[in-house]
Amino acid sequence: GTPVPGQKGNSVLFGHRTAHGGPLLKLNTMVVGDQFTVTYQGTSYVYTVTEAGTVIGSKDFSKLLSWGSPTKRGLTLVACTKPNKQPTDTRYRLIVRAVSA
């Protein structure tokens, strides 16, 4: 129900930290100013981290969806975490927020 990467608004992407190759294994090491690339349908988008290391409850969807500007390209990365930001516990989520030019 969120925009896809590259569209304006807040895209929300969930990923594993330990299973299926662990694409978000090191999500806890990202800091404000870090850049990463997301490729969607053959187009790459560079995002810059604006908020890192927030831990929320696994059912706190309001914090995932109530961020960003409808006029900017935002992205929220989400993965399971322990309260200390280490992998992995399904009761908590680690989120990192970023924007693209």
Backbone torsions as a table, in degrees:
resi	resn	phi	psi	omega
1	GLY	NA	6.6	178.3
2	THR	-108.8	164.4	176.8
3	PRO	-61.0	157.9	175.5
4	VAL	-84.2	159.6	177.9
5	PRO	-52.6	137.1	-179.0
6	GLY	97.8	-21.5	177.2
7	GLN	-87.1	158.3	176.6
8	LYS	-72.5	146.6	-176.1
9	GLY	110.7	-173.5	-176.4
10	ASN	-101.4	105.2	172.8
11	SER	-79.5	139.3	178.3
12	VAL	-119.3	122.2	179.6
13	LEU	-120.3	125.5	174.9
14	PHE	-96.5	144.0	176.7
15	GLY	-150.4	159.8	179.2
16	HIS	-82.9	152.1	174.4
17	ARG	-102.1	-28.5	-177.9
18	THR	-124.8	-28.9	-178.5
19	ALA	-92.1	161.4	173.9
20	HIS	54.1	41.4	178.3
21	GLY	86.5	-4.6	175.9
22	GLY	55.7	54.7	-176.9
23	PRO	-60.6	-24.8	179.2
24	LEU	-113.6	27.5	-177.5
25	LEU	-52.2	-44.5	-174.7
26	LYS	-100.3	25.6	179.4
27	LEU	-55.3	-33.0	-178.6
28	ASN	-69.3	-12.8	-179.5
29	THR	-93.8	-6.5	-178.9
30	MET	-72.3	142.3	179.4
31	VAL	-129.8	162.1	177.9
32	VAL	-55.1	132.2	-179.2
33	GLY	100.5	-20.7	176.2
34	ASP	-61.2	148.5	176.4
35	GLN	-119.0	148.6	175.4
36	PHE	-148.5	162.9	-177.5
37	THR	-116.8	136.7	173.4
38	VAL	-117.8	128.4	177.1
39	THR	-107.5	125.9	-179.7
40	TYR	-133.3	123.0	-179.9
41	GLN	50.0	44.5	174.4
42	GLY	82.6	-1.9	178.0
43	THR	-112.7	134.2	-179.6
44	SER	-100.0	139.2	179.1
45	TYR	-125.0	130.3	178.4
46	VAL	-95.5	127.5	179.0
47	TYR	-115.8	147.8	176.7
48	THR	-115.9	127.9	-178.1
49	VAL	-66.6	129.9	177.8
50	THR	-114.1	-17.8	179.5
51	GLU	-151.5	131.3	-175.6
52	ALA	-138.4	148.3	169.3
53	GLY	82.7	18.0	178.5
54	THR	-82.2	131.4	176.8
55	VAL	-108.6	129.6	178.9
56	ILE	-128.9	167.4	175.0
57	GLY	-71.4	153.2	-175.1
58	SER	-65.4	-18.2	-178.8
59	LYS	-107.9	9.8	-176.4
60	ASP	-89.3	63.3	-176.5
61	PHE	-65.1	-26.1	-178.4
62	SER	-59.9	-35.2	179.6
63	LYS	-72.3	-22.7	177.1
64	LEU	-77.0	-40.1	-171.2
65	LEU	-92.0	-20.1	-174.3
66	SER	-97.0	51.8	-179.4
67	TRP	-141.2	153.2	173.5
68	GLY	93.8	176.9	-178.8
69	SER	-116.5	137.7	178.3
70	PRO	-68.5	-8.8	-179.5
71	THR	-103.4	-0.4	179.4
72	LYS	-123.1	158.8	176.8
73	ARG	-89.5	106.4	178.8
74	GLY	-113.5	160.3	-180.0
75	LEU	-146.4	133.6	173.8
76	THR	-115.8	120.6	174.1
77	LEU	-93.6	136.9	-175.1
78	VAL	-134.2	135.2	176.3
79	ALA	-149.6	154.8	176.1
80	CYS	-64.6	148.2	-177.7
81	THR	-156.5	163.8	166.9
82	LYS	-88.5	163.5	178.5
83	PRO	-56.8	-25.6	179.3
84	ASN	-88.1	11.4	176.0
85	LYS	74.3	11.3	176.2
86	GLN	-93.9	154.4	177.9
87	PRO	-66.8	149.5	-18.3
88	THR	-149.4	145.2	-178.2
89	ASP	-147.7	127.7	-175.9
90	THR	-74.5	-3.5	178.6
91	ARG	-83.7	-12.5	-176.2
92	TYR	-133.7	157.9	176.5
93	ARG	-129.0	138.7	173.1
94	LEU	-100.0	130.3	179.7
95	ILE	-123.2	144.5	174.3
96	VAL	-129.3	134.5	-178.6
97	ARG	-115.5	145.5	-177.1
98	ALA	-150.1	161.4	176.2
99	VAL	-128.8	156.2	179.2
100	SER	-121.0	145.7	179.5
101	ALA	-67.9	NA	NA
